[in-house]
Amino acid sequence: MSINSKVFSFICDDLELQLELYTKEYIENELKMINGITVDSVEIVPHETPARLRNIYLGDDNHEKYHFFAYIKFFSFKNEKYGIVGGKTNYPRHDIRFDKLADNNDNRIARIFLNRNNIEWDNEVLIINHTMEKDRKTDELQSIFIERYLQRKFNLFDS
């Protein structure tokens, strides 16, 4: 464990595992060193498409600059933001949600952790873009590739 991370306890039924989660600052700095991607920090307001997201999505010519993207969601703990979810979506119909644990059958680990520890999502999200491919299938595949990389590198859960 370093000053850029903290170990948290995750419990599912009777199994408890310790997982090191990384600070937003550390994750953002690490990602900015990777060639071929861009990183933007955006506050997502539930049920609204913020202007900042539209500005990232559209180029100067007002045409789609990016389509699919990966993202990281955070929670705040003792005045520090920690990454917990890595996902992939698209600009036209992004599905970044800050919902709560649904019912007894909800097995989304991040939501179980937040609920159990009485912690709320942080509305700030890192948006990770790559150069948009003309072929949407390749474009989506690259975002999936980045999503999986983020999850493995920073110990993030699925959305």
RAWODA-V700447 format. One record per residue. N is the residue number from 1. RES is the residue in three letters. SS is DSSP state (helix for helix, strand for strand, loop for the rest). BURIAL is # if it has 24 or more other ideal C-beta (glycine too) atoms within 12 Angstrom, else .. Layout:
n = {N	N}
res = {RES	RES}
ss = {SS	SS}
burial = {BURIAL	BURIAL}
//
This chain:
n = {1	2	3	4	5	6	7	8	9	10	11	12	13	14	15	16	17	18	19	20	21	22	23	24	25	26	27	28	29	30	31	32	33	34	35	36	37	38	39	40	41	42	43	44	45	46	47	48	49	50	51	52	53	54	55	56	57	58	59	60	61	62	63	64	65	66	67	68	69	70	71	72	73	74	75	76	77	78	79	80	81	82	83	84	85	86	87	88	89	90	91	92	93	94	95	96	97	98	99	100	101	102	103	104	105	106	107	108	109	110	111	112	113	114	115	116	117	118	119	120	121	122	123	124	125	126	127	128	129	130	131	132	133	134	135	136	137	138	139	140	141	142	143	144	145	146	147	148	149	150	151	152	153	154	155	156	157	158	159}
res = {MET	SER	ILE	ASN	SER	LYS	VAL	PHE	SER	PHE	ILE	CYS	ASP	ASP	LEU	GLU	LEU	GLN	LEU	GLU	LEU	TYR	THR	LYS	GLU	TYR	ILE	GLU	ASN	GLU	LEU	LYS	MET	ILE	ASN	GLY	ILE	THR	VAL	ASP	SER	VAL	GLU	ILE	VAL	PRO	HIS	GLU	THR	PRO	ALA	ARG	LEU	ARG	ASN	ILE	TYR	LEU	GLY	ASP	ASP	ASN	HIS	GLU	LYS	TYR	HIS	PHE	PHE	ALA	TYR	ILE	LYS	PHE	PHE	SER	PHE	LYS	ASN	GLU	LYS	TYR	GLY	ILE	VAL	GLY	GLY	LYS	THR	ASN	TYR	PRO	ARG	HIS	ASP	ILE	ARG	PHE	ASP	LYS	LEU	ALA	ASP	ASN	ASN	ASP	ASN	ARG	ILE	ALA	ARG	ILE	PHE	LEU	ASN	ARG	ASN	ASN	ILE	GLU	TRP	ASP	ASN	GLU	VAL	LEU	ILE	ILE	ASN	HIS	THR	MET	GLU	LYS	ASP	ARG	LYS	THR	ASP	GLU	LEU	GLN	SER	ILE	PHE	ILE	GLU	ARG	TYR	LEU	GLN	ARG	LYS	PHE	ASN	LEU	PHE	ASP	SER}
ss = {loop	loop	loop	loop	strand	strand	strand	strand	strand	strand	strand	strand	loop	loop	strand	strand	strand	strand	strand	strand	strand	strand	strand	helix	helix	helix	helix	helix	helix	helix	helix	loop	loop	loop	loop	loop	strand	strand	strand	strand	strand	strand	strand	loop	loop	loop	loop	loop	loop	loop	helix	helix	helix	helix	helix	helix	helix	strand	loop	loop	loop	loop	loop	strand	loop	loop	loop	strand	strand	strand	strand	strand	strand	strand	strand	strand	strand	loop	loop	strand	strand	strand	strand	strand	strand	strand	strand	strand	strand	strand	loop	loop	loop	loop	loop	loop	loop	loop	loop	loop	loop	loop	loop	loop	loop	loop	loop	loop	helix	helix	helix	helix	helix	helix	helix	helix	loop	loop	loop	loop	strand	strand	strand	strand	strand	strand	strand	strand	strand	strand	loop	loop	loop	loop	loop	helix	helix	helix	helix	helix	helix	helix	helix	helix	helix	helix	helix	helix	helix	helix	helix	helix	helix	loop	loop	loop	strand	loop	loop}
burial = {.	.	.	.	#	#	.	#	.	#	.	.	.	.	.	.	.	.	#	.	#	#	#	#	.	#	#	#	.	#	#	.	.	.	.	.	#	.	#	#	#	#	#	#	.	.	.	.	.	#	.	.	#	.	.	#	#	.	.	.	.	.	.	.	#	#	#	#	#	#	#	#	#	#	#	.	#	.	.	.	#	#	#	#	#	#	#	#	#	#	#	.	.	#	.	#	.	#	.	.	.	.	.	.	.	.	.	#	#	#	#	#	#	#	#	.	.	.	#	.	#	#	.	#	#	#	#	#	#	#	.	#	.	.	.	.	.	.	#	.	.	#	#	#	.	#	#	.	#	#	#	.	#	#	#	#	#	.	#}
//
